Amino acid sequence: MQYRQWGSRFVLGLVILCSTSAVCAEGHLVIAGGALRADNAVVWERIVRLAGGKGARIAVIPAAAGNPGRSGASWVRTLNEYGAQAFLLPLSPKLPGDVRKAANDSALVAQIDGAGGVYFLGGDQARIVATLRNPDGANSAVLDAIWRLYRRGGVIAGTSAGAAVMSSTMFDNAPSVLEVLQRGVADGGVMAPGLGFIGNDVFVDQHLLVRGRFARMLPLMLRQQYRRGIGIDENTALVVGPGREAEVIGYKGVIVLETDAAQVDASVPGFNVSNASISYLDHGDRINLATGVLTPSADKIGGKVDPAAPEYRTALVAADILGNTTVVDLMSRLIDSDQPAAIGLAFAGPGAPAGAPGFEFRFSRAPASSGYVSASSEAVSVYRLRLDVRPVALQWPAYQPYQGPVRAQ
């Protein structure tokens, strides 16, 4: 049995027993990247179906929510509108009563044992972990019951904070993406133990494209030696099955980062990495989390991008790579371009502390790179571009008023 050290604490979870292959799990995970809308039928219907179909009992756990009673009741109604028999499990440090006693209450355990699914609300992921783990780090009785539900074929779903707890490490009260790059990550500060339902080999992050969070995944993955990271965008979900085959469903898509061949140059001050891999998976695309095999959706299989007939023929540069969907836009143009690489920048404004670096993200095509375009929409998937990141210094002002073209005298 393994223990993972976090500062001066050792945390033990049943996920360790399943190791990286999650062989103990016979159920599914539905991991939503946050801001999951009530009208996103494809996600809600999948949760209900995987929990057992019409009439399925689904426990809604509001531990992360700022207003657990109101938020929990709202999502119970949503699940019931899609055919479930959802119920609120009163587990939250913000609800009256002793939350530690509640997390070990045999009556609540019996409700989980009689359910086909669990749904974690968004909010503060640290509250979920603090609620479901005892002070000594051991699983509460309710958390053990959730694991039993998963192993017997049930579904564990969650959005935002409910997605963050799916991996064995999660961000906890992290600063901005740029600050994570500048300062790095540390135990007990930027990161903390999650619940680990997805296994120990995959890191999960959420609100990915809207908030540019793909960049903050890299420092944590390298620090904790994750080979693969999954970043899920808002109103989108990744469905993970018993064989670790995962499918993207919903509004947008998923970023996949891989660090198998990545290298860090210790002689370079500040965060840097070379030869990481970045992919973008769109609705219907699949990834096998055990093997890393990527499979485009059915409507993209015949639409592989032809590198001999590129659409884009100009330099590819993004002034703010952390902007909403900017990284996907740049990747999509690069895979269908005659350019060897694309550059994205991330930097703070003139009020940043003296000496704080910016960062250059260099995306380039590699032998394993490929792109696919949907035959029925403009959706694009981009697989395994090379990604290099290095710190750069920027001087302010970075621009001057335009004086017009220089004329020959």
C-alpha positions as CSV (number, residue, x, y, z in Angstrom):
1,M,0.0,0.0,0.0
2,Q,1.4,3.4,-1.0
3,Y,1.3,6.7,0.9
4,R,1.7,10.1,-0.8
5,Q,3.4,12.8,1.3
6,W,2.0,16.3,1.4
7,G,4.3,18.5,3.5
8,S,4.3,16.9,7.0
9,R,1.1,14.9,6.3
10,F,0.5,11.5,4.8
11,V,-2.8,11.0,3.1
12,L,-4.2,7.6,2.4
13,G,-7.1,7.0,0.0
14,L,-8.7,3.9,-1.4
15,V,-7.8,5.1,-4.8
16,I,-4.3,3.8,-4.1
17,L,-5.7,0.3,-4.0
18,C,-6.9,0.7,-7.6
19,S,-3.5,2.1,-8.7
20,T,-3.2,3.8,-12.1
21,S,-5.3,1.3,-14.0
22,A,-8.4,1.8,-11.9
23,V,-9.1,-1.9,-12.2
24,C,-11.3,-1.8,-9.2
25,A,-13.8,0.5,-10.9
26,E,-16.6,-0.9,-12.9
27,G,-18.5,2.3,-13.2
28,H,-18.2,5.7,-15.0
29,L,-17.0,9.2,-14.3
30,V,-18.7,12.2,-15.8
31,I,-16.3,15.1,-15.2
32,A,-17.7,18.5,-16.2
33,G,-15.5,21.5,-16.5
34,G,-17.8,24.0,-14.7
35,A,-20.7,26.3,-15.7
36,L,-22.7,23.2,-16.7
37,R,-26.0,24.6,-18.0
38,A,-29.3,23.0,-17.2
39,D,-30.1,22.8,-20.9
40,N,-27.0,20.7,-21.8
41,A,-29.1,17.6,-22.4
42,V,-26.3,15.5,-23.8
43,V,-24.4,15.6,-20.4
44,W,-27.4,15.3,-18.1
45,E,-29.0,12.5,-20.0
46,R,-25.6,10.6,-20.0
47,I,-25.4,11.0,-16.2
48,V,-28.9,9.7,-15.7
49,R,-28.4,6.8,-18.1
50,L,-25.1,5.7,-16.5
51,A,-26.8,5.8,-13.1
52,G,-29.4,3.3,-14.2
53,G,-31.7,5.1,-16.5
54,K,-35.2,6.6,-15.8
55,G,-35.9,6.6,-12.1
56,A,-32.2,6.2,-11.2
57,R,-31.4,7.3,-7.6
58,I,-28.7,10.0,-7.7
59,A,-27.3,11.6,-4.6
60,V,-26.5,15.3,-5.0
61,I,-23.6,16.4,-2.7
62,P,-23.5,20.2,-2.1
63,A,-20.3,20.3,0.0
64,A,-18.5,22.7,-2.3
65,A,-21.4,25.2,-2.7
66,G,-21.6,28.6,-1.1
67,N,-25.3,28.1,-0.6
68,P,-25.6,24.3,-0.4
69,G,-29.3,24.2,0.4
70,R,-30.5,26.4,-2.5
71,S,-27.9,25.1,-5.0
72,G,-28.4,21.5,-4.1
73,A,-32.2,21.7,-4.5
74,S,-31.8,23.4,-7.9
75,W,-29.7,20.6,-9.3
76,V,-31.9,17.9,-7.8
77,R,-34.7,19.5,-9.8
78,T,-32.6,19.5,-13.0
79,L,-31.6,15.8,-12.6
80,N,-35.3,14.9,-12.0
81,E,-36.3,16.8,-15.1
82,Y,-34.1,14.4,-17.0
83,G,-35.7,11.4,-15.5
84,A,-33.7,10.7,-12.3
85,Q,-35.0,10.3,-8.8
86,A,-32.3,12.6,-7.4
87,F,-32.1,13.6,-3.7
88,L,-30.0,16.0,-1.7
89,L,-27.4,14.5,0.7
90,P,-27.1,17.1,3.4
91,L,-23.3,17.1,3.5
92,S,-21.6,20.5,3.8
93,P,-19.7,22.5,6.4
94,K,-22.1,25.4,5.6
95,L,-25.2,23.4,6.7
96,P,-26.3,23.2,10.3
97,G,-25.0,20.4,12.4
98,D,-21.7,18.5,12.7
99,V,-20.5,17.7,9.2
100,R,-17.9,15.2,10.4
101,K,-20.6,13.2,12.2
102,A,-22.8,13.5,9.1
103,A,-20.0,12.1,6.8
104,N,-19.9,9.0,9.0
105,D,-23.7,8.7,9.5
106,S,-25.0,5.2,8.7
107,A,-28.3,6.6,7.4
108,L,-26.4,8.7,4.8
109,V,-24.3,5.7,3.9
110,A,-27.4,3.6,3.3
111,Q,-28.7,6.2,0.9
112,I,-25.5,6.0,-1.1
113,D,-25.6,2.3,-1.0
114,G,-29.1,2.4,-2.5
115,A,-28.1,4.9,-5.3
116,G,-26.8,4.5,-8.8
117,G,-25.0,7.8,-9.0
118,V,-23.4,10.7,-7.1
119,Y,-23.2,14.3,-8.3
120,F,-20.8,16.8,-6.8
121,L,-21.7,20.5,-7.1
122,G,-19.2,23.3,-7.9
123,G,-17.8,25.8,-5.5
124,D,-14.7,25.2,-3.3
125,Q,-13.1,21.8,-3.9
126,A,-11.3,22.0,-0.6
127,R,-14.7,21.8,1.2
128,I,-15.5,18.5,-0.6
129,V,-12.3,16.9,0.5
130,A,-12.5,18.3,4.1
131,T,-16.1,16.9,4.3
132,L,-15.4,13.4,3.0
133,R,-12.1,12.8,4.6
134,N,-11.7,12.4,8.4
135,P,-9.2,14.7,10.2
136,D,-6.5,11.9,10.1
137,G,-6.8,11.7,6.2
138,A,-8.7,8.5,6.2
139,N,-11.9,8.1,4.2
140,S,-15.2,8.8,5.9
141,A,-17.9,6.2,5.8
142,V,-19.8,8.2,3.1
143,L,-16.6,8.3,0.9
144,D,-16.2,4.6,1.3
145,A,-19.8,4.2,0.2
146,I,-19.2,6.4,-2.9
147,W,-16.2,4.1,-3.8
148,R,-18.4,1.1,-3.4
149,L,-21.0,2.7,-5.7
150,Y,-18.3,3.3,-8.3
151,R,-16.9,-0.2,-8.1
152,R,-20.3,-1.9,-8.5
153,G,-21.0,0.0,-11.8
154,G,-22.4,3.4,-10.7
155,V,-21.5,6.8,-11.9
156,I,-19.7,9.6,-10.1
157,A,-20.3,13.0,-11.7
158,G,-19.2,16.5,-10.8
159,T,-18.7,20.0,-12.2
160,S,-16.0,22.6,-11.5
161,A,-15.0,21.8,-7.9
162,G,-16.6,18.4,-8.4
163,A,-14.2,17.9,-11.3
164,A,-11.1,19.1,-9.5
165,V,-11.5,16.4,-6.8
166,M,-11.5,13.6,-9.4
167,S,-7.7,13.4,-9.5
168,S,-5.4,12.6,-6.6
169,T,-3.9,16.1,-6.7
170,M,-6.0,19.3,-7.2
171,F,-5.4,23.0,-7.3
172,D,-6.5,24.6,-4.0
173,N,-7.0,28.3,-3.7
174,A,-4.5,28.9,-6.5
175,P,-3.6,32.4,-7.7
176,S,-3.8,33.5,-11.4
177,V,-2.5,31.3,-14.1
178,L,0.4,33.7,-14.7
179,E,1.3,33.7,-11.0
180,V,1.4,29.9,-10.9
181,L,3.9,30.0,-13.8
182,Q,5.9,32.7,-12.1
183,R,5.9,31.3,-8.5
184,G,5.5,27.5,-9.1
185,V,3.5,25.1,-7.0
186,A,4.0,23.9,-3.4
187,D,2.4,21.5,-1.0
188,G,-0.3,23.0,1.2
189,G,-0.5,26.2,-0.9
190,V,-1.3,26.0,-4.5
191,M,-2.1,22.3,-4.5
192,A,-3.7,19.7,-2.2
193,P,-4.9,16.1,-2.2
194,G,-8.0,15.3,-4.2
195,L,-10.2,12.2,-4.0
196,G,-8.5,10.4,-6.9
197,F,-11.4,8.7,-8.6
198,I,-9.7,8.9,-12.0
199,G,-6.5,7.2,-10.7
200,N,-3.1,8.4,-9.8
201,D,-1.7,8.8,-13.3
202,V,-4.0,11.5,-14.7
203,F,-4.4,15.1,-13.5
204,V,-7.7,16.9,-14.0
205,D,-8.4,20.7,-14.2
206,Q,-11.5,22.6,-15.1
207,H,-12.7,26.0,-16.6
208,L,-9.9,25.3,-19.0
209,L,-10.3,27.3,-22.2
210,V,-12.4,30.2,-20.7
211,R,-9.6,30.9,-18.1
212,G,-6.5,29.8,-20.0
213,R,-5.7,27.2,-17.4
214,F,-3.9,24.8,-19.7
215,A,-0.7,26.8,-18.7
216,R,-1.0,26.2,-15.0
217,M,-1.4,22.5,-15.5
218,L,2.2,22.1,-16.6
219,P,4.0,23.2,-13.4
220,L,1.8,20.9,-11.3
221,M,2.1,18.0,-13.6
222,L,5.9,18.2,-13.7
223,R,6.1,18.6,-9.9
224,Q,3.9,15.7,-9.2
225,Q,5.2,13.5,-12.1
226,Y,1.9,13.2,-13.9
227,R,2.4,11.9,-17.5
228,R,-1.1,13.0,-18.7
229,G,-3.3,15.9,-17.8
230,I,-6.9,16.5,-18.8
231,G,-8.3,20.1,-18.8
232,I,-12.0,20.3,-19.4
233,D,-13.8,23.5,-20.6
234,E,-17.0,24.9,-19.3
235,N,-20.4,23.3,-20.2
236,T,-18.4,20.3,-21.4
237,A,-17.7,16.9,-19.9
238,L,-15.3,14.0,-20.1
239,V,-17.0,10.6,-19.7
240,V,-14.6,7.9,-18.4
241,G,-15.6,4.2,-18.7
242,P,-14.3,1.1,-16.9
243,G,-11.7,0.4,-19.6
244,R,-10.4,4.0,-19.2
245,E,-11.8,4.8,-22.6
246,A,-12.9,8.5,-22.3
247,E,-15.3,10.5,-24.6
248,V,-15.7,14.3,-24.8
249,I,-19.4,15.5,-24.8
250,G,-21.0,18.9,-24.5
251,Y,-20.4,22.4,-25.8
252,K,-16.7,22.8,-26.3
253,G,-13.8,20.4,-25.7
254,V,-10.8,19.2,-23.7
255,I,-7.1,20.0,-23.6
256,V,-4.7,17.0,-23.2
257,L,-1.2,17.6,-22.0
258,E,1.4,14.8,-22.0
259,T,4.9,15.0,-20.4
260,D,6.4,11.7,-21.3
261,A,9.3,13.3,-23.3
262,A,9.2,16.7,-21.6
263,Q,12.5,18.2,-20.3
264,V,13.2,21.1,-17.9
265,D,16.4,23.1,-18.2
266,A,17.7,23.7,-14.7
267,S,20.1,26.3,-15.9
268,V,17.3,28.6,-17.0
269,P,15.8,30.8,-14.3
270,G,12.0,30.5,-13.9
271,F,9.6,27.9,-15.2
272,N,10.5,26.3,-18.5
273,V,9.7,23.0,-20.3
274,S,10.5,21.7,-23.7
275,N,9.0,18.8,-25.8
276,A,5.7,18.6,-24.0
277,S,2.7,17.5,-26.1
278,I,-0.6,19.3,-26.3
279,S,-3.9,18.1,-28.0
280,Y,-7.4,19.5,-28.3
281,L,-10.3,17.0,-28.3
282,D,-13.7,18.2,-29.5
283,H,-17.2,16.8,-28.9
284,G,-17.3,13.1,-29.7
285,D,-13.5,12.6,-29.7
286,R,-12.1,9.9,-27.5
287,I,-8.9,9.2,-25.6
288,N,-7.8,5.9,-23.9
289,L,-6.4,7.1,-20.6
290,A,-4.3,3.9,-20.3
291,T,-2.7,3.9,-23.7
292,G,-3.0,7.5,-24.8
293,V,-4.6,6.5,-28.1
294,L,-6.7,9.4,-29.6
295,T,-9.7,8.8,-31.8
296,P,-11.6,11.5,-33.7
297,S,-15.4,11.6,-33.6
298,A,-17.3,9.8,-36.4
299,D,-17.9,13.1,-38.3
300,K,-14.2,13.9,-38.4
301,I,-12.7,10.5,-39.4
302,G,-12.7,11.3,-43.1
303,G,-11.6,14.9,-42.5
304,K,-7.9,14.6,-41.7
305,V,-6.1,17.8,-42.5
306,D,-3.8,17.6,-45.5
307,P,-0.4,19.2,-44.7
308,A,0.3,19.5,-48.4
309,A,-2.7,21.9,-48.9
310,P,-2.6,24.3,-46.0
311,E,-5.2,27.0,-45.5
312,Y,-3.1,29.5,-43.5
313,R,0.1,31.0,-44.9
314,T,1.0,33.8,-42.6
315,A,2.9,34.0,-39.3
316,L,0.9,32.8,-36.3
317,V,1.2,34.8,-33.2
318,A,-1.2,35.3,-30.2
319,A,-0.5,38.3,-27.9
320,D,-2.5,36.7,-25.0
321,I,-2.3,32.9,-25.2
322,L,-4.3,32.8,-21.9
323,G,-7.3,34.4,-23.4
324,N,-10.7,32.7,-23.8
325,T,-10.2,29.8,-26.4
326,T,-7.0,31.5,-27.8
327,V,-4.9,28.4,-27.4
328,V,-7.4,26.3,-29.4
329,D,-7.7,28.9,-32.1
330,L,-3.9,29.1,-32.5
331,M,-3.5,25.3,-32.5
332,S,-6.3,24.9,-35.1
333,R,-4.6,27.4,-37.5
334,L,-1.1,25.9,-37.0
335,I,-2.2,22.3,-37.9
336,D,-3.6,23.7,-41.2
337,S,-0.7,26.1,-41.9
338,D,2.5,26.2,-43.9
339,Q,4.2,27.7,-40.8
340,P,6.5,25.5,-38.8
341,A,5.5,27.0,-35.5
342,A,3.1,29.4,-33.7
343,I,3.9,31.7,-30.8
344,G,1.7,32.7,-27.9
345,L,2.7,35.1,-25.2
346,A,1.6,35.5,-21.6
347,F,2.6,38.5,-19.6
348,A,1.4,40.9,-16.9
349,G,0.9,44.6,-17.5
350,P,3.1,47.5,-16.5
351,G,2.0,47.3,-12.9
352,A,3.6,43.8,-12.4
353,P,6.3,43.4,-9.8
354,A,9.8,44.3,-11.0
355,G,11.6,41.3,-12.5
356,A,8.4,39.2,-12.9
357,P,8.8,37.3,-16.2
358,G,6.4,36.8,-19.0
359,F,6.3,33.5,-21.0
360,E,6.6,32.4,-24.5
361,F,4.6,29.3,-25.6
362,R,5.9,27.8,-28.8
363,F,3.7,25.3,-30.6
364,S,5.1,23.3,-33.4
365,R,4.2,20.3,-35.6
366,A,5.8,17.0,-34.7
367,P,5.8,13.7,-36.5
368,A,2.8,12.6,-34.4
369,S,0.8,15.8,-35.0
370,S,-2.5,15.6,-36.9
371,G,-5.7,17.5,-37.3
372,Y,-9.3,16.6,-38.1
373,V,-12.2,18.7,-39.3
374,S,-15.8,17.8,-39.0
375,A,-17.8,17.1,-42.2
376,S,-21.0,18.6,-40.6
377,S,-19.6,21.6,-38.7
378,E,-16.5,23.7,-38.4
379,A,-15.3,21.7,-35.4
380,V,-11.6,20.9,-35.4
381,S,-9.5,18.5,-33.4
382,V,-5.7,18.9,-33.1
383,Y,-3.6,16.0,-31.9
384,R,-0.1,16.1,-30.3
385,L,1.6,19.4,-31.2
386,R,4.9,19.9,-29.5
387,L,4.8,22.6,-26.8
388,D,7.8,24.5,-25.5
389,V,7.5,27.1,-22.8
390,R,10.2,29.6,-21.7
391,P,10.3,32.7,-19.5
392,V,10.9,36.0,-21.3
393,A,11.5,39.5,-20.2
394,L,9.2,42.3,-21.5
395,Q,10.0,46.0,-21.3
396,W,7.3,48.6,-20.9
397,P,6.0,50.3,-22.8
398,A,5.8,47.4,-25.2
399,Y,4.4,49.7,-27.9
400,Q,4.5,53.3,-29.1
401,P,2.0,55.5,-30.9
402,Y,2.0,54.8,-34.6
403,Q,3.8,57.6,-36.6
404,G,2.9,56.3,-40.1
405,P,5.2,54.6,-42.6
406,V,8.8,55.8,-42.9
407,R,9.3,57.7,-46.2
408,A,12.5,57.7,-48.1
409,Q,14.2,61.1,-48.1
